[in-house]
């Protein structure tokens, strides 16, 4: 807990300041990451910060001296999993008295979560928010030295920090944050509260990071943001994600992706660039959430069914071979059978290549929590089942159209089938395939598709 004090800030003394680098040599750490790709990339930064302190990573939390949960709060399921893990750690700490337990990520930004930890989880050594990950080393040190619970969470976002270290978990695919936060305030979503307002990185810093990744041999980068296509709106008058994509496309990088998009900020420049450059992958995630204008308005999505479909078809018509995926929420408060059928008819028109479908999960503190909900859980589950039957039908149909074609695949490794490799196409299709020659993760190969399943394709290197 910190309160600013100008009198203290004015003082100067000759005390020795700590140099924390390498202080915990020989200690081991474990990170459990929940949620989105931005959380995964945050964990790469956290790993680098911990390893500068001297910690060594382990893959089993039972072997760790420090366990850190990097949490997600977008759905109740992720929230419950994190607290379930804390329960297991509580029992572990009975045997390992010196075990350090920490929590960060979006859950750390929720006042109700922090209150619960202060009240019922006193064995948790520290909580660090999403806005001050750069302070993690000193928070850990203070927690260990004082043997007191440290809660260090900023309610509002602070400065963007460039140059934080990163330990990449992959040698050929990399995440690059380009914008933080979200200003959309969809009524069901807690992200604007946990991640703060939209703040774009300077384009020069992003392009410099991309140059470093190219120099290090990376084959694919994914540009990340809670609302990635709002990039630049807070910094520039005439430079947006379309411009950034084009600047990156002109570099020597085989594959570029971006996520996650909000339809409201998806402009014509972006569509033009995706269609123009072969190294911008023709794979677009375009969350619709609902096909009903009434529900979209209740959700605060700021677009209509009609404007979404206009954007969808513009992308389809402009980008050759594009695959479009989406998110859909079933059972939002106020959704009637008629509203749900409007979602079903939109899915029938769009025939998505992939879709992430969920039953509405209420998040404390969001406006949707106050909307009256008259639909039973069993009815919501039945709607989800009906929706999944339709989306799965189109997944299979779209995959079957690819049989006999040749797709470029980035090799990920050896398939569970052991005698096959697996990787992803430019449209993000999972492909299991055979090869007459030995391949390595990160190789790019042309694969002829021989058969199709709902969730994957089979093939052979051509």
C-alpha positions as CSV (number, residue, x, y, z in Angstrom):
1,X,0.0,0.0,0.0
2,X,1.5,3.3,-1.0
3,X,0.5,6.9,-0.4
4,X,2.5,9.8,-2.1
5,X,4.3,12.0,0.4
6,X,6.2,15.0,-0.9
7,X,8.2,15.4,2.3
8,X,9.6,12.0,1.9
9,X,10.2,12.5,-1.8
10,X,12.2,15.7,-1.0
11,X,14.7,13.9,1.3
12,X,18.1,12.7,0.1
13,X,20.4,10.3,1.9
14,X,23.4,8.1,1.4
15,X,21.7,4.8,1.9
16,X,22.7,1.8,-0.3
17,X,20.2,0.9,-3.0
18,X,19.4,-2.7,-3.7
19,X,20.7,-4.3,-6.9
20,X,18.2,-7.1,-7.4
21,X,19.7,-8.7,-10.6
22,X,20.7,-12.3,-9.7
23,X,19.6,-12.0,-6.1
24,X,17.5,-15.2,-6.2
25,X,20.0,-17.5,-8.1
26,X,19.1,-21.1,-7.6
27,X,15.4,-20.4,-6.9
28,X,12.8,-21.8,-9.3
29,X,9.5,-20.3,-10.6
30,X,6.3,-21.5,-12.2
31,X,3.8,-19.4,-14.1
32,X,0.3,-20.5,-14.8
33,X,-1.3,-18.4,-17.6
34,X,-5.0,-18.0,-18.1
35,X,-6.8,-16.2,-20.9
36,X,-5.8,-14.4,-24.2
37,X,-2.7,-14.0,-26.3
38,X,-1.9,-10.7,-24.5
39,X,-1.8,-12.6,-21.2
40,X,0.5,-15.2,-22.8
41,X,2.8,-12.4,-24.0
42,X,2.7,-10.7,-20.5
43,X,3.9,-14.1,-19.1
44,X,6.9,-13.9,-21.5
45,X,7.7,-10.5,-20.0
46,X,7.2,-11.8,-16.4
47,X,9.5,-14.7,-17.2
48,X,12.3,-12.4,-18.3
49,X,11.9,-10.2,-15.2
50,X,12.0,-13.3,-12.9
51,X,15.0,-14.7,-14.7
52,X,16.9,-11.4,-14.3
53,X,16.3,-11.9,-10.6
54,X,18.0,-15.3,-10.9
55,X,14.9,-17.5,-10.8
56,X,14.9,-20.6,-13.1
57,X,11.7,-21.8,-14.8
58,X,10.2,-25.2,-14.0
59,X,7.2,-26.9,-15.7
60,X,5.7,-28.4,-12.5
61,X,4.4,-26.0,-9.8
62,X,5.3,-28.7,-7.2
63,X,9.0,-28.0,-7.8
64,X,8.8,-24.2,-7.6
65,X,9.9,-21.8,-5.0
66,X,7.6,-19.1,-6.5
67,X,4.3,-19.7,-8.2
68,X,2.7,-16.9,-10.1
69,X,-0.9,-17.0,-11.6
70,X,-1.4,-14.7,-14.5
71,X,-5.1,-14.4,-14.5
72,X,-8.0,-13.7,-16.8
73,X,-11.4,-12.3,-15.8
74,X,-13.3,-12.2,-19.1
75,X,-15.4,-15.3,-18.2
76,X,-16.4,-16.8,-14.9
77,X,-14.8,-20.2,-15.9
78,X,-11.3,-18.7,-16.0
79,X,-12.0,-16.8,-12.7
80,X,-13.0,-20.1,-11.0
81,X,-10.0,-22.0,-12.4
82,X,-7.6,-19.4,-10.9
83,X,-9.2,-19.6,-7.4
84,X,-9.2,-23.4,-7.7
85,X,-5.5,-23.3,-8.3
86,X,-5.1,-21.0,-5.3
87,X,-6.8,-23.7,-3.2
88,X,-4.3,-26.3,-4.3
89,X,-1.4,-23.9,-3.6
90,X,-2.8,-23.3,-0.1
91,X,-2.4,-27.0,0.7
92,X,1.1,-27.1,-0.9
93,X,2.2,-24.2,1.3
94,X,1.4,-26.2,4.4
95,X,4.3,-28.4,3.4
96,X,6.5,-25.8,1.8
97,X,6.4,-22.9,4.3
98,X,8.7,-20.8,2.2
99,X,6.7,-21.1,-1.0
100,X,6.0,-17.6,-2.5
101,X,2.6,-17.3,-4.2
102,X,1.6,-14.3,-6.4
103,X,-1.3,-13.2,-8.6
104,X,-1.3,-10.8,-11.5
105,X,-3.3,-10.3,-14.7
106,X,-6.9,-9.0,-15.1
107,X,-8.3,-10.5,-11.9
108,X,-5.8,-8.4,-9.9
109,X,-7.6,-5.3,-11.2
110,X,-10.9,-6.3,-9.7
111,X,-11.6,-4.8,-6.3
112,X,-13.8,-7.8,-5.4
113,X,-11.0,-10.2,-6.1
114,X,-8.4,-8.2,-4.0
115,X,-10.9,-7.9,-1.2
116,X,-11.4,-11.7,-1.3
117,X,-7.7,-12.3,-1.2
118,X,-7.2,-9.9,1.7
119,X,-10.0,-11.6,3.6
120,X,-9.7,-15.3,2.7
121,X,-6.4,-15.9,1.0
122,X,-3.9,-14.4,3.4
123,X,-1.3,-17.1,2.3
124,X,-1.0,-15.2,-1.1
125,X,2.2,-13.2,-0.8
126,X,1.6,-10.5,-3.4
127,X,-0.8,-9.2,-6.0
128,X,0.5,-7.1,-8.9
129,X,-1.8,-5.3,-11.3
130,X,-1.7,-5.2,-15.1
131,X,-0.5,-1.5,-15.1
132,X,2.7,-2.0,-13.2
133,X,4.3,-5.3,-14.2
134,X,7.6,-3.4,-14.5
135,X,7.5,-3.1,-10.7
136,X,7.2,-6.9,-10.2
137,X,10.8,-7.5,-9.1
138,X,10.6,-5.0,-6.3
139,X,7.2,-6.2,-5.2
140,X,8.5,-9.8,-5.0
141,X,11.5,-8.6,-3.1
142,X,9.5,-6.6,-0.6
143,X,7.1,-9.5,-0.1
144,X,10.0,-11.9,0.7
145,X,11.9,-9.5,2.9
146,X,9.0,-8.1,4.9
147,X,7.1,-11.4,5.1
148,X,3.9,-9.4,4.7
149,X,1.3,-9.5,2.0
150,X,2.0,-6.9,-0.7
151,X,-0.9,-5.5,-2.8
152,X,0.3,-3.2,-5.5
153,X,-2.5,-2.5,-8.0
154,X,-2.9,0.8,-9.9
155,X,-6.6,1.6,-10.6
156,X,-5.7,3.6,-13.6
157,X,-3.1,2.9,-16.4
158,X,0.2,4.6,-16.2
159,X,3.0,5.1,-18.7
160,X,3.9,2.6,-21.5
161,X,7.3,1.1,-20.8
162,X,9.5,0.2,-23.8
163,X,12.4,-2.1,-23.5
164,X,11.1,-4.5,-20.9
165,X,12.9,-7.9,-21.3
166,X,11.1,-10.8,-23.0
167,X,11.7,-14.6,-22.8
168,X,10.0,-15.9,-26.0
169,X,8.4,-19.3,-25.6
170,X,8.7,-19.9,-29.3
171,X,11.7,-19.6,-31.6
172,X,9.8,-18.9,-34.8
173,X,6.5,-17.3,-33.8
174,X,6.3,-14.1,-31.7
175,X,3.7,-11.8,-30.2
176,X,4.1,-8.0,-30.6
177,X,1.9,-5.7,-28.5
178,X,0.9,-2.6,-30.4
179,X,-1.9,-1.2,-28.3
180,X,-3.1,-1.7,-24.8
181,X,-6.6,-1.3,-23.3
182,X,-10.0,-0.7,-24.7
183,X,-12.4,2.2,-24.9
184,X,-15.5,0.3,-26.2
185,X,-17.1,-0.6,-22.9
186,X,-19.3,-3.4,-24.2
187,X,-21.8,-3.9,-21.4
188,X,-20.8,-7.5,-20.7
189,X,-17.0,-6.9,-20.8
190,X,-14.7,-6.2,-17.9
191,X,-11.6,-5.6,-20.1
192,X,-11.9,-1.8,-20.2
193,X,-11.8,-1.7,-16.4
194,X,-8.9,-4.2,-16.0
195,X,-6.7,-3.0,-18.9
196,X,-7.5,0.7,-19.0
197,X,-7.9,3.1,-21.8
198,X,-6.5,2.6,-25.3
199,X,-2.8,3.5,-25.5
200,X,-0.9,2.8,-28.7
201,X,2.8,2.2,-28.9
202,X,4.8,4.5,-31.1
203,X,5.1,3.1,-34.6
204,X,8.9,3.4,-34.5
205,X,9.2,1.2,-31.4
206,X,6.9,-1.4,-33.0
207,X,8.9,-1.5,-36.3
208,X,12.2,-1.7,-34.4
209,X,10.9,-4.7,-32.5
210,X,9.8,-6.3,-35.7
211,X,13.2,-5.7,-37.2
212,X,14.8,-7.5,-34.2
213,X,12.5,-10.5,-34.6
214,X,13.4,-10.7,-38.3
215,X,17.1,-10.5,-37.4
216,X,16.5,-13.4,-34.9
217,X,15.0,-15.6,-37.6
218,X,11.3,-15.4,-36.7
219,X,8.9,-16.5,-39.4
220,X,5.6,-15.2,-38.0
221,X,4.5,-12.3,-35.8
222,X,1.1,-11.6,-34.4
223,X,0.2,-8.0,-33.6
224,X,-1.8,-7.8,-30.4
225,X,-4.3,-5.5,-28.8
226,X,-7.5,-5.8,-26.8
227,X,-8.9,-3.8,-29.7
228,X,-6.1,-4.1,-32.2
229,X,-7.6,-2.2,-35.1
230,X,-8.0,1.0,-32.9
231,X,-4.3,1.3,-33.2
232,X,-3.0,4.8,-33.7
233,X,-6.2,6.7,-33.0
234,X,-4.8,8.2,-29.8
235,X,-1.4,9.1,-31.4
236,X,-1.8,10.0,-35.1
237,X,-4.2,11.8,-37.4
238,X,-3.3,9.8,-40.5
239,X,-1.6,6.6,-39.4
240,X,-3.7,3.5,-38.4
241,X,-3.4,-0.3,-38.3
242,X,-3.7,-0.4,-42.1
243,X,-0.6,1.8,-42.4
244,X,1.3,-0.2,-39.8
245,X,0.4,-3.5,-41.5
246,X,1.7,-2.1,-44.8
247,X,5.0,-0.9,-43.3
248,X,5.5,-4.4,-41.8
249,X,4.4,-6.2,-45.0
250,X,7.3,-4.4,-46.8
251,X,9.8,-6.0,-44.5
252,X,11.3,-9.5,-44.9
253,X,8.9,-11.4,-42.6
254,X,7.0,-14.4,-44.1
255,X,3.8,-14.1,-42.0
256,X,2.0,-11.3,-40.2
257,X,-1.3,-11.8,-38.2
258,X,-3.3,-9.5,-35.9
259,X,-5.9,-9.8,-33.3
260,X,-8.4,-9.1,-31.8
261,X,-10.6,-6.9,-34.0
262,X,-13.7,-4.9,-33.2
263,X,-15.9,-4.4,-36.3
264,X,-16.4,-0.7,-35.5
265,X,-12.7,0.1,-36.2
266,X,-12.1,-2.1,-39.2
267,X,-11.5,0.4,-42.0
268,X,-11.1,0.2,-45.8
269,X,-7.3,0.7,-45.6
270,X,-6.9,-2.4,-43.5
271,X,-9.0,-4.5,-46.0
272,X,-7.0,-3.1,-48.9
273,X,-3.6,-4.0,-47.3
274,X,-4.7,-7.5,-46.2
275,X,-5.8,-8.1,-49.8
276,X,-2.7,-6.6,-51.3
277,X,0.2,-8.3,-49.5
278,X,0.8,-12.0,-49.4
279,X,2.6,-12.0,-46.1
280,X,-0.4,-10.5,-44.3
281,X,-2.2,-13.7,-43.6
282,X,-5.8,-13.9,-45.1
283,X,-7.2,-14.8,-41.7
284,X,-9.5,-12.4,-39.9
285,X,-11.1,-12.8,-36.5
286,X,-14.3,-10.6,-36.6
287,X,-16.4,-11.1,-33.4
288,X,-20.1,-10.5,-34.0
289,X,-21.4,-11.7,-30.6
290,X,-25.1,-11.6,-31.8
291,X,-27.1,-11.4,-35.0
292,X,-29.9,-9.4,-33.3
293,X,-29.9,-5.6,-33.4
294,X,-31.8,-5.5,-30.2
295,X,-29.2,-7.6,-28.4
296,X,-26.3,-5.8,-30.1
297,X,-27.7,-2.5,-28.7
298,X,-28.0,-4.0,-25.2
299,X,-24.4,-5.3,-25.5
300,X,-23.2,-1.8,-26.5
301,X,-21.5,-3.1,-29.6
302,X,-22.0,0.1,-31.6
303,X,-22.7,-1.6,-34.9
304,X,-25.8,-3.2,-36.4
305,X,-26.4,-6.6,-38.0
306,X,-26.5,-4.8,-41.4
307,X,-23.3,-2.9,-41.0
308,X,-21.5,-6.0,-39.8
309,X,-22.7,-8.0,-42.8
310,X,-21.6,-5.2,-45.1
311,X,-18.1,-5.3,-43.6
312,X,-18.0,-9.1,-43.7
313,X,-18.8,-9.3,-47.4
314,X,-16.4,-6.4,-48.2
315,X,-13.6,-8.4,-46.6
316,X,-14.7,-11.6,-48.4
317,X,-14.8,-9.8,-51.8
318,X,-11.5,-8.0,-51.4
319,X,-9.2,-10.6,-49.7
320,X,-8.6,-13.7,-51.9
321,X,-9.2,-16.9,-50.0
322,X,-9.8,-15.2,-46.7
323,X,-11.0,-17.2,-43.7
324,X,-13.1,-15.4,-41.2
325,X,-13.7,-16.5,-37.6
326,X,-15.9,-15.0,-34.9
327,X,-17.1,-15.0,-31.3
328,X,-20.8,-15.5,-30.4
329,X,-22.5,-15.1,-27.0
330,X,-25.7,-17.1,-26.4
331,X,-28.2,-16.3,-23.7
332,X,-27.4,-12.6,-23.2
333,X,-29.9,-11.1,-20.8
334,X,-33.1,-10.2,-22.8
335,X,-32.3,-12.6,-25.7
336,X,-35.5,-14.2,-26.9
337,X,-35.9,-17.2,-29.2
338,X,-36.5,-14.7,-32.1
339,X,-33.2,-12.9,-31.2
340,X,-31.4,-16.2,-31.2
341,X,-32.8,-17.2,-34.6
342,X,-31.5,-13.9,-36.0
343,X,-28.0,-15.0,-34.8
344,X,-28.6,-18.4,-36.5
345,X,-29.6,-16.8,-39.8
346,X,-26.5,-14.6,-39.7
347,X,-24.3,-17.7,-39.2
348,X,-26.1,-19.3,-42.1
349,X,-25.1,-16.3,-44.3
350,X,-21.5,-16.0,-43.1
351,X,-20.6,-19.7,-43.0
352,X,-17.6,-19.0,-40.7
353,X,-14.4,-20.9,-40.9
354,X,-14.2,-21.0,-37.1
355,X,-16.3,-19.7,-34.2
356,X,-15.8,-19.5,-30.5
357,X,-19.3,-19.8,-28.9
358,X,-20.1,-19.2,-25.3
359,X,-23.1,-19.0,-22.9
360,X,-23.2,-15.4,-21.4
361,X,-21.1,-15.1,-18.3
362,X,-22.0,-12.3,-16.0
363,X,-19.1,-10.2,-14.7
364,X,-19.4,-8.2,-11.5
365,X,-19.4,-4.5,-12.0
366,X,-20.4,-4.5,-15.7
367,X,-23.7,-2.9,-16.8
368,X,-25.0,-6.2,-18.1
369,X,-25.1,-7.5,-14.5
370,X,-28.1,-5.2,-14.0
371,X,-30.1,-6.3,-17.1
372,X,-33.0,-8.6,-16.2
373,X,-32.5,-12.2,-17.4
374,X,-35.5,-14.4,-17.8
375,X,-33.9,-17.3,-19.8
376,X,-33.1,-20.5,-17.9
377,X,-29.7,-22.1,-18.1
378,X,-31.1,-25.2,-19.7
379,X,-32.6,-23.1,-22.5
380,X,-29.3,-21.3,-23.0
381,X,-27.5,-24.7,-23.2
382,X,-30.0,-25.9,-25.7
383,X,-29.4,-22.8,-27.9
384,X,-25.7,-23.3,-27.7
385,X,-26.0,-26.9,-28.8
386,X,-28.1,-25.8,-31.8
387,X,-25.7,-23.1,-32.7
388,X,-22.7,-25.4,-32.5
389,X,-24.3,-27.9,-34.8
390,X,-24.7,-25.2,-37.4
391,X,-21.2,-23.7,-37.1
392,X,-19.6,-27.2,-37.1
393,X,-21.4,-28.0,-40.3
394,X,-19.8,-25.0,-42.0
395,X,-16.4,-25.7,-40.5
396,X,-16.5,-29.1,-42.2
397,X,-17.9,-27.8,-45.5
398,X,-15.2,-25.1,-45.7
399,X,-12.5,-27.6,-45.0
400,X,-13.8,-30.1,-47.6
401,X,-13.4,-27.4,-50.3
402,X,-9.7,-27.4,-49.6
403,X,-9.2,-31.1,-50.5
404,X,-6.9,-31.3,-53.5
405,X,-5.4,-27.8,-53.0
406,X,-1.9,-26.9,-51.9
407,X,-1.5,-24.8,-48.8
408,X,1.6,-23.2,-47.3
409,X,2.1,-24.5,-43.8
410,X,4.3,-23.3,-40.9
411,X,5.6,-26.5,-39.2
412,X,4.9,-26.6,-35.5
413,X,6.2,-30.1,-34.6
414,X,5.4,-33.8,-34.6
415,X,1.7,-34.6,-34.5
416,X,0.1,-36.8,-31.8
417,X,-0.2,-39.4,-34.5
418,X,3.6,-39.6,-34.2
419,X,4.2,-40.5,-37.9
420,X,2.9,-37.1,-39.0
421,X,3.8,-33.4,-38.6
422,X,1.4,-30.6,-37.8
423,X,1.3,-26.9,-38.5
424,X,-1.0,-24.1,-39.6
425,X,-1.9,-22.7,-43.0
426,X,-2.0,-19.0,-43.9
427,X,-5.7,-19.1,-43.0
428,X,-4.9,-20.6,-39.6
429,X,-6.2,-24.1,-40.4
430,X,-4.7,-27.0,-38.4
431,X,-3.0,-29.5,-40.8
432,X,-1.6,-32.9,-40.0
433,X,0.7,-34.1,-42.8
434,X,3.4,-36.5,-43.8
435,X,6.8,-35.7,-45.3
436,X,9.4,-37.8,-47.0
437,X,12.2,-35.7,-45.5
438,X,12.8,-34.6,-41.9
439,X,11.3,-31.2,-41.0
440,X,12.0,-28.8,-38.1
441,X,9.6,-26.5,-36.2
442,X,9.6,-23.1,-38.1
443,X,10.0,-24.7,-41.6
444,X,7.6,-23.4,-44.2
445,X,6.4,-26.2,-46.6
446,X,3.7,-26.7,-49.3
447,X,1.2,-29.3,-48.3
448,X,-1.3,-31.0,-50.6
449,X,-4.6,-31.5,-48.7
450,X,-5.8,-35.1,-49.0
451,X,-8.8,-35.2,-46.6
452,X,-10.8,-32.9,-44.3
453,X,-12.3,-33.1,-40.8
454,X,-14.4,-30.6,-38.9
455,X,-11.4,-29.2,-37.0
456,X,-8.4,-30.1,-39.1
457,X,-7.0,-31.2,-42.5
458,X,-4.7,-34.0,-43.5
459,X,-2.1,-33.8,-46.2
460,X,1.3,-34.6,-47.5
461,X,4.3,-32.4,-48.3
462,X,4.3,-31.7,-52.1
